[in-house]
Amino acid sequence: MLLNYNNIVAATDFSKIGDNAVRQAGDLAKLLNVSLTILHVVEHFPEGITEDMIPPENLDPQHFLKQQSQAELEKLRRRLLLKDAIVEVLVSRYAAGREIASFARKKKMDLIVIGTHGDQGVLDRMGSTANAIMHDARSDVLLVRL
């Protein structure tokens, strides 16, 4: 079987599951000698935000979150030894799943790699972001379990 992937995008929310998806995508990109983009979407009203991601009152929240996310992606890229990977942060008023699928279309990504929660194996139980990507994506999607 010939894998015809040239551009891979791995999306992360900085969780263990998301970082594992990036790790797997990095391994695949190295194996196939193809381009890897690591993507994080800053939603308009992000849920589960950590204390270090709460912006000071004198800063624009979206700009602050974009800067913090960019720094986190750079740390992840270094930690996983993915020096050639491109890092992208999108600030969106839409849900992450929709933005990831749209990004993949616009940038002509051949494969989207995302993390999922485990062994249920049923689309409606895997998470709303993964589910949205599965429905909206025009490219292949690889779901990676923790």
C-alpha positions in Angstrom: 0.0 0.0 0.0 1.4 3.4 -1.0 0.7 6.3 1.4 0.3 9.3 -0.7 0.7 12.0 2.0 2.8 15.0 1.4 1.4 17.5 4.0 0.2 16.4 7.5 -1.4 18.5 10.0 -1.6 17.5 13.7 -4.0 19.3 15.9 -3.4 19.6 19.7 -5.3 21.1 22.6 -2.1 20.7 24.7 -3.6 17.7 26.6 -1.8 14.3 26.8 -4.1 13.0 24.1 -3.4 15.9 21.8 0.4 15.8 22.4 0.4 12.0 21.7 -1.3 12.7 18.4 1.4 15.2 17.5 4.1 12.7 18.5 2.5 10.0 16.2 2.1 12.5 13.4 5.8 13.5 13.8 6.9 9.9 13.6 4.8 9.4 10.5 6.1 12.6 8.9 9.7 11.6 9.5 9.0 8.1 8.1 7.4 9.4 5.0 9.8 12.4 4.7 6.9 14.9 4.4 5.8 18.2 5.8 4.2 18.5 9.3 2.2 21.4 10.6 1.3 21.4 14.3 -1.9 23.3 14.8 -3.7 24.8 17.8 -7.1 26.6 17.6 -7.9 29.3 20.2 -11.6 29.3 20.4 -13.5 32.5 21.1 -14.7 31.2 24.5 -12.2 28.5 25.3 -13.2 25.9 27.8 -10.9 24.3 30.3 -8.4 27.1 30.2 -5.5 26.9 32.7 -4.5 29.7 35.0 -1.4 30.6 33.1 -3.5 31.2 30.0 -5.8 33.8 31.7 -4.8 37.1 30.2 -4.0 40.1 32.4 -6.7 42.7 32.4 -4.6 45.2 30.4 -4.1 42.9 27.4 -6.3 41.8 24.6 -7.5 38.3 25.5 -7.3 36.8 22.0 -3.8 38.3 21.3 -2.6 37.0 24.7 -4.0 33.5 24.1 -2.4 33.4 20.6 1.0 34.4 22.0 0.7 31.8 24.9 -0.4 29.1 22.5 2.4 29.9 20.0 4.9 29.5 22.9 3.4 26.2 23.9 3.5 24.9 20.4 7.2 25.9 20.2 7.9 24.0 23.4 6.0 21.0 22.2 8.0 21.0 18.9 11.3 21.2 20.7 10.3 18.5 23.3 9.3 16.1 20.5 12.3 16.9 18.4 10.3 18.1 15.4 12.6 20.9 14.4 11.3 21.0 10.8 7.6 21.2 11.8 5.6 24.4 11.1 3.6 25.7 14.0 0.3 27.5 13.5 -2.2 29.1 15.9 -5.6 30.1 14.7 -7.8 32.4 16.7 -11.4 31.6 15.8 -15.0 32.5 16.7 -15.9 29.0 15.5 -15.5 25.6 17.2 -12.0 24.0 16.9 -13.2 21.0 14.8 -14.7 23.2 12.1 -11.5 25.4 12.0 -9.2 22.3 11.8 -11.1 20.9 8.9 -11.2 24.3 7.1 -7.4 24.8 7.7 -6.7 21.4 6.2 -8.7 22.3 3.1 -7.2 25.7 2.6 -3.6 24.5 3.1 -4.2 21.3 1.0 -3.3 18.9 3.8 -3.5 15.3 2.9 -3.9 13.9 6.4 -5.3 15.3 9.7 -4.0 13.7 12.8 -6.0 14.2 16.1 -6.2 12.5 19.4 -9.3 10.7 20.8 -10.3 9.5 24.2 -10.0 5.8 24.0 -11.7 2.6 23.1 -15.3 3.4 22.6 -14.8 3.5 18.8 -18.2 5.2 18.2 -18.1 8.6 16.6 -20.6 10.2 18.9 -18.5 9.1 22.0 -15.1 10.2 20.8 -15.4 13.9 21.4 -17.1 16.8 19.7 -13.9 18.1 18.1 -12.9 14.8 16.6 -16.5 14.2 15.5 -16.7 17.5 13.8 -13.4 16.9 11.9 -14.6 13.5 10.8 -17.7 15.0 9.3 -16.2 18.2 7.8 -12.8 17.0 6.5 -12.1 16.3 2.9 -8.8 14.6 3.6 -8.0 11.5 5.5 -8.2 11.6 9.3 -6.1 9.6 11.6 -7.5 9.2 15.1 -4.8 8.5 17.7 -5.6 7.0 21.1 -3.7 7.9 24.2 
